[in-house]
Amino acid sequence: MTNVSETENNKNGNKPGILKIMQSVLAGAIGVQSNRRREEDFSSHSPWPYIIAGVLFTAIFVAGLIVVVQLVIANQ
């Protein structure tokens, strides 16, 4: 019964903050996200903040790798 009320609270406007979204995306990318946190994420109001944060994280990560590779190649 507790899970139902928590889910209803999330649907009633309990939006996750930017810090919580960033923590969830980083933990998911590394692979260390707890089951409780994953359930909170999936019961949140909308998946769009997580999708946008995931795409931005991936783009920044790939851009960072490209920069590092370019720096290593330029120094050879």
mmCIF file of the N, C-alpha and C atoms, coordinates in Angstrom:
data_MODEL
# 
_entry.id   MODEL 
# 
loop_
_atom_site.group_PDB 
_atom_site.id 
_atom_site.type_symbol 
_atom_site.label_atom_id 
_atom_site.label_alt_id 
_atom_site.label_comp_id 
_atom_site.label_asym_id 
_atom_site.label_entity_id 
_atom_site.label_seq_id 
_atom_site.pdbx_PDB_ins_code 
_atom_site.Cartn_x 
_atom_site.Cartn_y 
_atom_site.Cartn_z 
_atom_site.occupancy 
_atom_site.B_iso_or_equiv 
_atom_site.pdbx_formal_charge 
_atom_site.auth_seq_id 
_atom_site.auth_comp_id 
_atom_site.auth_asym_id 
_atom_site.auth_atom_id 
_atom_site.pdbx_PDB_model_num 
ATOM 1   N N  . MET A 1 1  ? 0.810  -1.181 0.000   1.00 0.00 ? 1  MET A N  1 
ATOM 2   C CA . MET A 1 1  ? 0.000  0.000  0.000   1.00 0.00 ? 1  MET A CA 1 
ATOM 3   C C  . MET A 1 1  ? 0.863  1.260  0.000   1.00 0.00 ? 1  MET A C  1 
ATOM 4   N N  . THR A 1 2  ? 2.044  1.168  0.617   1.00 0.00 ? 2  THR A N  1 
ATOM 5   C CA . THR A 1 2  ? 2.948  2.312  0.636   1.00 0.00 ? 2  THR A CA 1 
ATOM 6   C C  . THR A 1 2  ? 3.409  2.667  -0.772  1.00 0.00 ? 2  THR A C  1 
ATOM 7   N N  . ASN A 1 3  ? 3.681  1.643  -1.594  1.00 0.00 ? 3  ASN A N  1 
ATOM 8   C CA . ASN A 1 3  ? 4.132  1.904  -2.959  1.00 0.00 ? 3  ASN A CA 1 
ATOM 9   C C  . ASN A 1 3  ? 3.082  2.657  -3.760  1.00 0.00 ? 3  ASN A C  1 
ATOM 10  N N  . VAL A 1 4  ? 1.811  2.344  -3.538  1.00 0.00 ? 4  VAL A N  1 
ATOM 11  C CA . VAL A 1 4  ? 0.742  3.013  -4.267  1.00 0.00 ? 4  VAL A CA 1 
ATOM 12  C C  . VAL A 1 4  ? 0.699  4.488  -3.894  1.00 0.00 ? 4  VAL A C  1 
ATOM 13  N N  . SER A 1 5  ? 0.800  4.791  -2.603  1.00 0.00 ? 5  SER A N  1 
ATOM 14  C CA . SER A 1 5  ? 0.744  6.190  -2.186  1.00 0.00 ? 5  SER A CA 1 
ATOM 15  C C  . SER A 1 5  ? 1.967  6.966  -2.663  1.00 0.00 ? 5  SER A C  1 
ATOM 16  N N  . GLU A 1 6  ? 3.155  6.329  -2.674  1.00 0.00 ? 6  GLU A N  1 
ATOM 17  C CA . GLU A 1 6  ? 4.346  7.008  -3.188  1.00 0.00 ? 6  GLU A CA 1 
ATOM 18  C C  . GLU A 1 6  ? 4.204  7.289  -4.673  1.00 0.00 ? 6  GLU A C  1 
ATOM 19  N N  . THR A 1 7  ? 3.666  6.337  -5.412  1.00 0.00 ? 7  THR A N  1 
ATOM 20  C CA . THR A 1 7  ? 3.462  6.536  -6.841  1.00 0.00 ? 7  THR A CA 1 
ATOM 21  C C  . THR A 1 7  ? 2.453  7.646  -7.091  1.00 0.00 ? 7  THR A C  1 
ATOM 22  N N  . GLU A 1 8  ? 1.378  7.672  -6.301  1.00 0.00 ? 8  GLU A N  1 
ATOM 23  C CA . GLU A 1 8  ? 0.384  8.724  -6.451  1.00 0.00 ? 8  GLU A CA 1 
ATOM 24  C C  . GLU A 1 8  ? 0.972  10.085 -6.116  1.00 0.00 ? 8  GLU A C  1 
ATOM 25  N N  . ASN A 1 9  ? 1.831  10.163 -5.097  1.00 0.00 ? 9  ASN A N  1 
ATOM 26  C CA . ASN A 1 9  ? 2.477  11.427 -4.757  1.00 0.00 ? 9  ASN A CA 1 
ATOM 27  C C  . ASN A 1 9  ? 3.334  11.922 -5.911  1.00 0.00 ? 9  ASN A C  1 
ATOM 28  N N  . ASN A 1 10 ? 4.054  11.025 -6.551  1.00 0.00 ? 10 ASN A N  1 
ATOM 29  C CA . ASN A 1 10 ? 4.885  11.426 -7.687  1.00 0.00 ? 10 ASN A CA 1 
ATOM 30  C C  . ASN A 1 10 ? 4.032  11.913 -8.846  1.00 0.00 ? 10 ASN A C  1 
ATOM 31  N N  . LYS A 1 11 ? 2.889  11.280 -9.066  1.00 0.00 ? 11 LYS A N  1 
ATOM 32  C CA . LYS A 1 11 ? 2.021  11.687 -10.167 1.00 0.00 ? 11 LYS A CA 1 
ATOM 33  C C  . LYS A 1 11 ? 1.295  12.992 -9.869  1.00 0.00 ? 11 LYS A C  1 
ATOM 34  N N  . ASN A 1 12 ? 1.152  13.319 -8.601  1.00 0.00 ? 12 ASN A N  1 
ATOM 35  C CA . ASN A 1 12 ? 0.438  14.528 -8.214  1.00 0.00 ? 12 ASN A CA 1 
ATOM 36  C C  . ASN A 1 12 ? 1.312  15.773 -8.229  1.00 0.00 ? 12 ASN A C  1 
ATOM 37  N N  . GLY A 1 13 ? 2.491  15.712 -8.759  1.00 0.00 ? 13 GLY A N  1 
ATOM 38  C CA . GLY A 1 13 ? 3.289  16.919 -8.878  1.00 0.00 ? 13 GLY A CA 1 
ATOM 39  C C  . GLY A 1 13 ? 4.622  16.872 -8.168  1.00 0.00 ? 13 GLY A C  1 
ATOM 40  N N  . ASN A 1 14 ? 5.015  15.757 -7.594  1.00 0.00 ? 14 ASN A N  1 
ATOM 41  C CA . ASN A 1 14 ? 6.322  15.626 -6.985  1.00 0.00 ? 14 ASN A CA 1 
ATOM 42  C C  . ASN A 1 14 ? 7.346  15.420 -8.089  1.00 0.00 ? 14 ASN A C  1 
ATOM 43  N N  . LYS A 1 15 ? 7.794  16.509 -8.698  1.00 0.00 ? 15 LYS A N  1 
ATOM 44  C CA . LYS A 1 15 ? 8.753  16.400 -9.789  1.00 0.00 ? 15 LYS A CA 1 
ATOM 45  C C  . LYS A 1 15 ? 10.156 16.264 -9.216  1.00 0.00 ? 15 LYS A C  1 
ATOM 46  N N  . PRO A 1 16 ? 10.984 15.431 -9.841  1.00 0.00 ? 16 PRO A N  1 
ATOM 47  C CA . PRO A 1 16 ? 12.363 15.310 -9.369  1.00 0.00 ? 16 PRO A CA 1 
ATOM 48  C C  . PRO A 1 16 ? 13.146 16.584 -9.715  1.00 0.00 ? 16 PRO A C  1 
ATOM 49  N N  . GLY A 1 17 ? 14.051 16.951 -8.840  1.00 0.00 ? 17 GLY A N  1 
ATOM 50  C CA . GLY A 1 17 ? 14.878 18.120 -9.079  1.00 0.00 ? 17 GLY A CA 1 
ATOM 51  C C  . GLY A 1 17 ? 15.989 17.813 -10.057 1.00 0.00 ? 17 GLY A C  1 
ATOM 52  N N  . ILE A 1 18 ? 16.646 18.854 -10.524 1.00 0.00 ? 18 ILE A N  1 
ATOM 53  C CA . ILE A 1 18 ? 17.723 18.687 -11.501 1.00 0.00 ? 18 ILE A CA 1 
ATOM 54  C C  . ILE A 1 18 ? 18.870 17.876 -10.919 1.00 0.00 ? 18 ILE A C  1 
ATOM 55  N N  . LEU A 1 19 ? 19.154 18.065 -9.629  1.00 0.00 ? 19 LEU A N  1 
ATOM 56  C CA . LEU A 1 19 ? 20.235 17.314 -8.995  1.00 0.00 ? 19 LEU A CA 1 
ATOM 57  C C  . LEU A 1 19 ? 19.907 15.822 -8.949  1.00 0.00 ? 19 LEU A C  1 
ATOM 58  N N  . LYS A 1 20 ? 18.672 15.491 -8.622  1.00 0.00 ? 20 LYS A N  1 
ATOM 59  C CA . LYS A 1 20 ? 18.262 14.086 -8.571  1.00 0.00 ? 20 LYS A CA 1 
ATOM 60  C C  . LYS A 1 20 ? 18.326 13.446 -9.956  1.00 0.00 ? 20 LYS A C  1 
ATOM 61  N N  . ILE A 1 21 ? 17.932 14.194 -10.972 1.00 0.00 ? 21 ILE A N  1 
ATOM 62  C CA . ILE A 1 21 ? 17.987 13.676 -12.340 1.00 0.00 ? 21 ILE A CA 1 
ATOM 63  C C  . ILE A 1 21 ? 19.428 13.441 -12.748 1.00 0.00 ? 21 ILE A C  1 
ATOM 64  N N  . MET A 1 22 ? 20.307 14.404 -12.447 1.00 0.00 ? 22 MET A N  1 
ATOM 65  C CA . MET A 1 22 ? 21.728 14.247 -12.795 1.00 0.00 ? 22 MET A CA 1 
ATOM 66  C C  . MET A 1 22 ? 22.340 13.056 -12.064 1.00 0.00 ? 22 MET A C  1 
ATOM 67  N N  . GLN A 1 23 ? 22.014 12.883 -10.790 1.00 0.00 ? 23 GLN A N  1 
ATOM 68  C CA . GLN A 1 23 ? 22.532 11.742 -10.034 1.00 0.00 ? 23 GLN A CA 1 
ATOM 69  C C  . GLN A 1 23 ? 22.045 10.427 -10.623 1.00 0.00 ? 23 GLN A C  1 
ATOM 70  N N  . SER A 1 24 ? 20.796 10.378 -11.013 1.00 0.00 ? 24 SER A N  1 
ATOM 71  C CA . SER A 1 24 ? 20.242 9.156  -11.586 1.00 0.00 ? 24 SER A CA 1 
ATOM 72  C C  . SER A 1 24 ? 20.898 8.820  -12.923 1.00 0.00 ? 24 SER A C  1 
ATOM 73  N N  . VAL A 1 25 ? 21.097 9.835  -13.760 1.00 0.00 ? 25 VAL A N  1 
ATOM 74  C CA . VAL A 1 25 ? 21.717 9.604  -15.061 1.00 0.00 ? 25 VAL A CA 1 
ATOM 75  C C  . VAL A 1 25 ? 23.159 9.139  -14.900 1.00 0.00 ? 25 VAL A C  1 
ATOM 76  N N  . LEU A 1 26 ? 23.915 9.792  -14.025 1.00 0.00 ? 26 LEU A N  1 
ATOM 77  C CA . LEU A 1 26 ? 25.306 9.391  -13.805 1.00 0.00 ? 26 LEU A CA 1 
ATOM 78  C C  . LEU A 1 26 ? 25.407 7.994  -13.193 1.00 0.00 ? 26 LEU A C  1 
ATOM 79  N N  . ALA A 1 27 ? 24.560 7.707  -12.211 1.00 0.00 ? 27 ALA A N  1 
ATOM 80  C CA . ALA A 1 27 ? 24.570 6.380  -11.595 1.00 0.00 ? 27 ALA A CA 1 
ATOM 81  C C  . ALA A 1 27 ? 24.171 5.312  -12.612 1.00 0.00 ? 27 ALA A C  1 
ATOM 82  N N  . GLY A 1 28 ? 23.206 5.625  -13.459 1.00 0.00 ? 28 GLY A N  1 
ATOM 83  C CA . GLY A 1 28 ? 22.801 4.680  -14.495 1.00 0.00 ? 28 GLY A CA 1 
ATOM 84  C C  . GLY A 1 28 ? 23.893 4.465  -15.532 1.00 0.00 ? 28 GLY A C  1 
ATOM 85  N N  . ALA A 1 29 ? 24.622 5.520  -15.874 1.00 0.00 ? 29 ALA A N  1 
ATOM 86  C CA . ALA A 1 29 ? 25.700 5.407  -16.858 1.00 0.00 ? 29 ALA A CA 1 
ATOM 87  C C  . ALA A 1 29 ? 26.842 4.554  -16.320 1.00 0.00 ? 29 ALA A C  1 
ATOM 88  N N  . ILE A 1 30 ? 27.129 4.703  -15.040 1.00 0.00 ? 30 ILE A N  1 
ATOM 89  C CA . ILE A 1 30 ? 28.209 3.925  -14.433 1.00 0.00 ? 30 ILE A CA 1 
ATOM 90  C C  . ILE A 1 30 ? 27.743 2.515  -14.101 1.00 0.00 ? 30 ILE A C  1 
ATOM 91  N N  . GLY A 1 31 ? 26.456 2.358  -13.845 1.00 0.00 ? 31 GLY A N  1 
ATOM 92  C CA . GLY A 1 31 ? 25.903 1.044  -13.555 1.00 0.00 ? 31 GLY A CA 1 
ATOM 93  C C  . GLY A 1 31 ? 25.814 0.741  -12.077 1.00 0.00 ? 31 GLY A C  1 
ATOM 94  N N  . VAL A 1 32 ? 25.695 1.783  -11.241 1.00 0.00 ? 32 VAL A N  1 
ATOM 95  C CA . VAL A 1 32 ? 25.650 1.567  -9.796  1.00 0.00 ? 32 VAL A CA 1 
ATOM 96  C C  . VAL A 1 32 ? 24.356 2.064  -9.171  1.00 0.00 ? 32 VAL A C  1 
ATOM 97  N N  . GLN A 1 33 ? 23.326 2.233  -9.954  1.00 0.00 ? 33 GLN A N  1 
ATOM 98  C CA . GLN A 1 33 ? 22.055 2.758  -9.437  1.00 0.00 ? 33 GLN A CA 1 
ATOM 99  C C  . GLN A 1 33 ? 21.360 1.713  -8.575  1.00 0.00 ? 33 GLN A C  1 
ATOM 100 N N  . SER A 1 34 ? 20.862 2.140  -7.423  1.00 0.00 ? 34 SER A N  1 
ATOM 101 C CA . SER A 1 34 ? 20.167 1.225  -6.526  1.00 0.00 ? 34 SER A CA 1 
ATOM 102 C C  . SER A 1 34 ? 18.778 0.912  -7.076  1.00 0.00 ? 34 SER A C  1 
ATOM 103 N N  . ASN A 1 35 ? 18.253 -0.217 -6.647  1.00 0.00 ? 35 ASN A N  1 
ATOM 104 C CA . ASN A 1 35 ? 16.926 -0.632 -7.087  1.00 0.00 ? 35 ASN A CA 1 
ATOM 105 C C  . ASN A 1 35 ? 15.864 0.359  -6.614  1.00 0.00 ? 35 ASN A C  1 
ATOM 106 N N  . ARG A 1 36 ? 16.001 0.857  -5.378  1.00 0.00 ? 36 ARG A N  1 
ATOM 107 C CA . ARG A 1 36 ? 15.033 1.819  -4.833  1.00 0.00 ? 36 ARG A CA 1 
ATOM 108 C C  . ARG A 1 36 ? 15.033 3.094  -5.670  1.00 0.00 ? 36 ARG A C  1 
ATOM 109 N N  . ARG A 1 37 ? 16.203 3.592  -6.036  1.00 0.00 ? 37 ARG A N  1 
ATOM 110 C CA . ARG A 1 37 ? 16.297 4.833  -6.819  1.00 0.00 ? 37 ARG A CA 1 
ATOM 111 C C  . ARG A 1 37 ? 15.728 4.624  -8.234  1.00 0.00 ? 37 ARG A C  1 
ATOM 112 N N  . ARG A 1 38 ? 15.990 3.449  -8.802  1.00 0.00 ? 38 ARG A N  1 
ATOM 113 C CA . ARG A 1 38 ? 15.456 3.142  -10.134 1.00 0.00 ? 38 ARG A CA 1 
ATOM 114 C C  . ARG A 1 38 ? 13.934 3.134  -10.104 1.00 0.00 ? 38 ARG A C  1 
ATOM 115 N N  . GLU A 1 39 ? 13.359 2.540  -9.065  1.00 0.00 ? 39 GLU A N  1 
ATOM 116 C CA . GLU A 1 39 ? 11.901 2.511  -8.938  1.00 0.00 ? 39 GLU A CA 1 
ATOM 117 C C  . GLU A 1 39 ? 11.334 3.921  -8.784  1.00 0.00 ? 39 GLU A C  1 
ATOM 118 N N  . GLU A 1 40 ? 12.035 4.778  -8.034  1.00 0.00 ? 40 GLU A N  1 
ATOM 119 C CA . GLU A 1 40 ? 11.596 6.174  -7.900  1.00 0.00 ? 40 GLU A CA 1 
ATOM 120 C C  . GLU A 1 40 ? 11.621 6.875  -9.261  1.00 0.00 ? 40 GLU A C  1 
ATOM 121 N N  . ASP A 1 41 ? 12.668 6.618  -10.027 1.00 0.00 ? 41 ASP A N  1 
ATOM 122 C CA . ASP A 1 41 ? 12.786 7.245  -11.339 1.00 0.00 ? 41 ASP A CA 1 
ATOM 123 C C  . ASP A 1 41 ? 11.663 6.820  -12.270 1.00 0.00 ? 41 ASP A C  1 
ATOM 124 N N  . PHE A 1 42 ? 11.352 5.519  -12.261 1.00 0.00 ? 42 PHE A N  1 
ATOM 125 C CA . PHE A 1 42 ? 10.312 5.021  -13.153 1.00 0.00 ? 42 PHE A CA 1 
ATOM 126 C C  . PHE A 1 42 ? 8.917  5.434  -12.720 1.00 0.00 ? 42 PHE A C  1 
ATOM 127 N N  . SER A 1 43 ? 8.751  5.790  -11.452 1.00 0.00 ? 43 SER A N  1 
ATOM 128 C CA . SER A 1 43 ? 7.433  6.207  -10.993 1.00 0.00 ? 43 SER A CA 1 
ATOM 129 C C  . SER A 1 43 ? 7.278  7.723  -11.044 1.00 0.00 ? 43 SER A C  1 
ATOM 130 N N  . SER A 1 44 ? 8.256  8.419  -11.607 1.00 0.00 ? 44 SER A N  1 
ATOM 131 C CA . SER A 1 44 ? 8.190  9.882  -11.640 1.00 0.00 ? 44 SER A CA 1 
ATOM 132 C C  . SER A 1 44 ? 7.145  10.357 -12.649 1.00 0.00 ? 44 SER A C  1 
ATOM 133 N N  . HIS A 1 45 ? 6.901  11.628 -12.623 1.00 0.00 ? 45 HIS A N  1 
ATOM 134 C CA . HIS A 1 45 ? 5.850  12.268 -13.415 1.00 0.00 ? 45 HIS A CA 1 
ATOM 135 C C  . HIS A 1 45 ? 6.017  12.033 -14.915 1.00 0.00 ? 45 HIS A C  1 
ATOM 136 N N  . SER A 1 46 ? 7.209  12.256 -15.424 1.00 0.00 ? 46 SER A N  1 
ATOM 137 C CA . SER A 1 46 ? 7.438  12.174 -16.865 1.00 0.00 ? 46 SER A CA 1 
ATOM 138 C C  . SER A 1 46 ? 8.849  11.642 -17.130 1.00 0.00 ? 46 SER A C  1 
ATOM 139 N N  . PRO A 1 47 ? 9.022  10.853 -18.174 1.00 0.00 ? 47 PRO A N  1 
ATOM 140 C CA . PRO A 1 47 ? 10.364 10.358 -18.489 1.00 0.00 ? 47 PRO A CA 1 
ATOM 141 C C  . PRO A 1 47 ? 11.227 11.382 -19.222 1.00 0.00 ? 47 PRO A C  1 
ATOM 142 N N  . TRP A 1 48 ? 10.629 12.468 -19.713 1.00 0.00 ? 48 TRP A N  1 
ATOM 143 C CA . TRP A 1 48 ? 11.375 13.418 -20.545 1.00 0.00 ? 48 TRP A CA 1 
ATOM 144 C C  . TRP A 1 48 ? 12.583 14.056 -19.876 1.00 0.00 ? 48 TRP A C  1 
ATOM 145 N N  . PRO A 1 49 ? 12.523 14.445 -18.606 1.00 0.00 ? 49 PRO A N  1 
ATOM 146 C CA . PRO A 1 49 ? 13.742 15.008 -17.995 1.00 0.00 ? 49 PRO A CA 1 
ATOM 147 C C  . PRO A 1 49 ? 14.905 14.017 -18.004 1.00 0.00 ? 49 PRO A C  1 
ATOM 148 N N  . TYR A 1 50 ? 14.600 12.737 -17.786 1.00 0.00 ? 50 TYR A N  1 
ATOM 149 C CA . TYR A 1 50 ? 15.653 11.718 -17.779 1.00 0.00 ? 50 TYR A CA 1 
ATOM 150 C C  . TYR A 1 50 ? 16.175 11.459 -19.192 1.00 0.00 ? 50 TYR A C  1 
ATOM 151 N N  . ILE A 1 51 ? 15.297 11.472 -20.168 1.00 0.00 ? 51 ILE A N  1 
ATOM 152 C CA . ILE A 1 51 ? 15.706 11.263 -21.556 1.00 0.00 ? 51 ILE A CA 1 
ATOM 153 C C  . ILE A 1 51 ? 16.602 12.410 -22.013 1.00 0.00 ? 51 ILE A C  1 
ATOM 154 N N  . ILE A 1 52 ? 16.185 13.632 -21.745 1.00 0.00 ? 52 ILE A N  1 
ATOM 155 C CA . ILE A 1 52 ? 16.973 14.800 -22.144 1.00 0.00 ? 52 ILE A CA 1 
ATOM 156 C C  . ILE A 1 52 ? 18.328 14.796 -21.442 1.00 0.00 ? 52 ILE A C  1 
ATOM 157 N N  . ALA A 1 53 ? 18.331 14.520 -20.137 1.00 0.00 ? 53 ALA A N  1 
ATOM 158 C CA . ALA A 1 53 ? 19.590 14.478 -19.390 1.00 0.00 ? 53 ALA A CA 1 
ATOM 159 C C  . ALA A 1 53 ? 20.503 13.372 -19.911 1.00 0.00 ? 53 ALA A C  1 
ATOM 160 N N  . GLY A 1 54 ? 19.933 12.229 -20.254 1.00 0.00 ? 54 GLY A N  1 
ATOM 161 C CA . GLY A 1 54 ? 20.730 11.128 -20.794 1.00 0.00 ? 54 GLY A CA 1 
ATOM 162 C C  . GLY A 1 54 ? 21.351 11.460 -22.136 1.00 0.00 ? 54 GLY A C  1 
ATOM 163 N N  . VAL A 1 55 ? 20.579 12.100 -23.003 1.00 0.00 ? 55 VAL A N  1 
ATOM 164 C CA . VAL A 1 55 ? 21.106 12.498 -24.322 1.00 0.00 ? 55 VAL A CA 1 
ATOM 165 C C  . VAL A 1 55 ? 22.199 13.554 -24.159 1.00 0.00 ? 55 VAL A C  1 
ATOM 166 N N  . LEU A 1 56 ? 21.972 14.532 -23.281 1.00 0.00 ? 56 LEU A N  1 
ATOM 167 C CA . LEU A 1 56 ? 22.992 15.557 -23.040 1.00 0.00 ? 56 LEU A CA 1 
ATOM 168 C C  . LEU A 1 56 ? 24.259 14.946 -22.446 1.00 0.00 ? 56 LEU A C  1 
ATOM 169 N N  . PHE A 1 57 ? 24.119 14.042 -21.486 1.00 0.00 ? 57 PHE A N  1 
ATOM 170 C CA . PHE A 1 57 ? 25.276 13.378 -20.899 1.00 0.00 ? 57 PHE A CA 1 
ATOM 171 C C  . PHE A 1 57 ? 26.059 12.619 -21.959 1.00 0.00 ? 57 PHE A C  1 
ATOM 172 N N  . THR A 1 58 ? 25.351 11.891 -22.802 1.00 0.00 ? 58 THR A N  1 
ATOM 173 C CA . THR A 1 58 ? 26.016 11.115 -23.847 1.00 0.00 ? 58 THR A CA 1 
ATOM 174 C C  . THR A 1 58 ? 26.753 12.024 -24.828 1.00 0.00 ? 58 THR A C  1 
ATOM 175 N N  . ALA A 1 59 ? 26.119 13.130 -25.230 1.00 0.00 ? 59 ALA A N  1 
ATOM 176 C CA . ALA A 1 59 ? 26.763 14.063 -26.153 1.00 0.00 ? 59 ALA A CA 1 
ATOM 177 C C  . ALA A 1 59 ? 28.013 14.688 -25.531 1.00 0.00 ? 59 ALA A C  1 
ATOM 178 N N  . ILE A 1 60 ? 27.925 15.089 -24.270 1.00 0.00 ? 60 ILE A N  1 
ATOM 179 C CA . ILE A 1 60 ? 29.083 15.679 -23.595 1.00 0.00 ? 60 ILE A CA 1 
ATOM 180 C C  . ILE A 1 60 ? 30.188 14.644 -23.417 1.00 0.00 ? 60 ILE A C  1 
ATOM 181 N N  . PHE A 1 61 ? 29.822 13.426 -23.096 1.00 0.00 ? 61 PHE A N  1 
ATOM 182 C CA . PHE A 1 61 ? 30.801 12.354 -22.927 1.00 0.00 ? 61 PHE A CA 1 
ATOM 183 C C  . PHE A 1 61 ? 31.539 12.069 -24.239 1.00 0.00 ? 61 PHE A C  1 
ATOM 184 N N  . VAL A 1 62 ? 30.796 11.947 -25.329 1.00 0.00 ? 62 VAL A N  1 
ATOM 185 C CA . VAL A 1 62 ? 31.410 11.679 -26.634 1.00 0.00 ? 62 VAL A CA 1 
ATOM 186 C C  . VAL A 1 62 ? 32.280 12.861 -27.057 1.00 0.00 ? 62 VAL A C  1 
ATOM 187 N N  . ALA A 1 63 ? 31.816 14.081 -26.864 1.00 0.00 ? 63 ALA A N  1 
ATOM 188 C CA . ALA A 1 63 ? 32.613 15.255 -27.205 1.00 0.00 ? 63 ALA A CA 1 
ATOM 189 C C  . ALA A 1 63 ? 33.907 15.287 -26.383 1.00 0.00 ? 63 ALA A C  1 
ATOM 190 N N  . GLY A 1 64 ? 33.816 14.919 -25.121 1.00 0.00 ? 64 GLY A N  1 
ATOM 191 C CA . GLY A 1 64 ? 35.005 14.862 -24.276 1.00 0.00 ? 64 GLY A CA 1 
ATOM 192 C C  . GLY A 1 64 ? 35.994 13.830 -24.768 1.00 0.00 ? 64 GLY A C  1 
ATOM 193 N N  . LEU A 1 65 ? 35.501 12.676 -25.181 1.00 0.00 ? 65 LEU A N  1 
ATOM 194 C CA . LEU A 1 65 ? 36.393 11.652 -25.732 1.00 0.00 ? 65 LEU A CA 1 
ATOM 195 C C  . LEU A 1 65 ? 37.069 12.135 -27.009 1.00 0.00 ? 65 LEU A C  1 
ATOM 196 N N  . ILE A 1 66 ? 36.316 12.816 -27.858 1.00 0.00 ? 66 ILE A N  1 
ATOM 197 C CA . ILE A 1 66 ? 36.890 13.338 -29.103 1.00 0.00 ? 66 ILE A CA 1 
ATOM 198 C C  . ILE A 1 66 ? 37.990 14.344 -28.798 1.00 0.00 ? 66 ILE A C  1 
ATOM 199 N N  . VAL A 1 67 ? 37.753 15.224 -27.840 1.00 0.00 ? 67 VAL A N  1 
ATOM 200 C CA . VAL A 1 67 ? 38.763 16.228 -27.475 1.00 0.00 ? 67 VAL A CA 1 
ATOM 201 C C  . VAL A 1 67 ? 40.013 15.552 -26.936 1.00 0.00 ? 67 VAL A C  1 
ATOM 202 N N  . VAL A 1 68 ? 39.849 14.570 -26.069 1.00 0.00 ? 68 VAL A N  1 
ATOM 203 C CA . VAL A 1 68 ? 41.008 13.870 -25.499 1.00 0.00 ? 68 VAL A CA 1 
ATOM 204 C C  . VAL A 1 68 ? 41.803 13.164 -26.589 1.00 0.00 ? 68 VAL A C  1 
ATOM 205 N N  . VAL A 1 69 ? 41.134 12.492 -27.499 1.00 0.00 ? 69 VAL A N  1 
ATOM 206 C CA . VAL A 1 69 ? 41.820 11.791 -28.586 1.00 0.00 ? 69 VAL A CA 1 
ATOM 207 C C  . VAL A 1 69 ? 42.550 12.791 -29.472 1.00 0.00 ? 69 VAL A C  1 
ATOM 208 N N  . GLN A 1 70 ? 41.922 13.901 -29.783 1.00 0.00 ? 70 GLN A N  1 
ATOM 209 C CA . GLN A 1 70 ? 42.581 14.923 -30.611 1.00 0.00 ? 70 GLN A CA 1 
ATOM 210 C C  . GLN A 1 70 ? 43.825 15.472 -29.918 1.00 0.00 ? 70 GLN A C  1 
ATOM 211 N N  . LEU A 1 71 ? 43.749 15.691 -28.615 1.00 0.00 ? 71 LEU A N  1 
ATOM 212 C CA . LEU A 1 71 ? 44.912 16.180 -27.873 1.00 0.00 ? 71 LEU A CA 1 
ATOM 213 C C  . LEU A 1 71 ? 46.036 15.154 -27.863 1.00 0.00 ? 71 LEU A C  1 
ATOM 214 N N  . VAL A 1 72 ? 45.706 13.895 -27.701 1.00 0.00 ? 72 VAL A N  1 
ATOM 215 C CA . VAL A 1 72 ? 46.724 12.838 -27.691 1.00 0.00 ? 72 VAL A CA 1 
ATOM 216 C C  . VAL A 1 72 ? 47.357 12.724 -29.070 1.00 0.00 ? 72 VAL A C  1 
ATOM 217 N N  . ILE A 1 73 ? 46.575 12.761 -30.115 1.00 0.00 ? 73 ILE A N  1 
ATOM 218 C CA . ILE A 1 73 ? 47.103 12.658 -31.481 1.00 0.00 ? 73 ILE A CA 1 
ATOM 219 C C  . ILE A 1 73 ? 47.970 13.871 -31.819 1.00 0.00 ? 73 ILE A C  1 
ATOM 220 N N  . ALA A 1 74 ? 47.578 15.050 -31.384 1.00 0.00 ? 74 ALA A N  1 
ATOM 221 C CA . ALA A 1 74 ? 48.339 16.257 -31.685 1.00 0.00 ? 74 ALA A CA 1 
ATOM 222 C C  . ALA A 1 74 ? 49.687 16.283 -30.962 1.00 0.00 ? 74 ALA A C  1 
ATOM 223 N N  . ASN A 1 75 ? 49.805 15.611 -29.846 1.00 0.00 ? 75 ASN A N  1 
ATOM 224 C CA . ASN A 1 75 ? 51.049 15.609 -29.079 1.00 0.00 ? 75 ASN A CA 1 
ATOM 225 C C  . ASN A 1 75 ? 52.012 14.518 -29.496 1.00 0.00 ? 75 ASN A C  1 
ATOM 226 N N  . GLN A 1 76 ? 51.692 13.725 -30.487 1.00 0.00 ? 76 GLN A N  1 
ATOM 227 C CA . GLN A 1 76 ? 52.592 12.668 -30.923 1.00 0.00 ? 76 GLN A CA 1 
ATOM 228 C C  . GLN A 1 76 ? 53.556 13.128 -31.960 1.00 0.00 ? 76 GLN A C  1 
# 
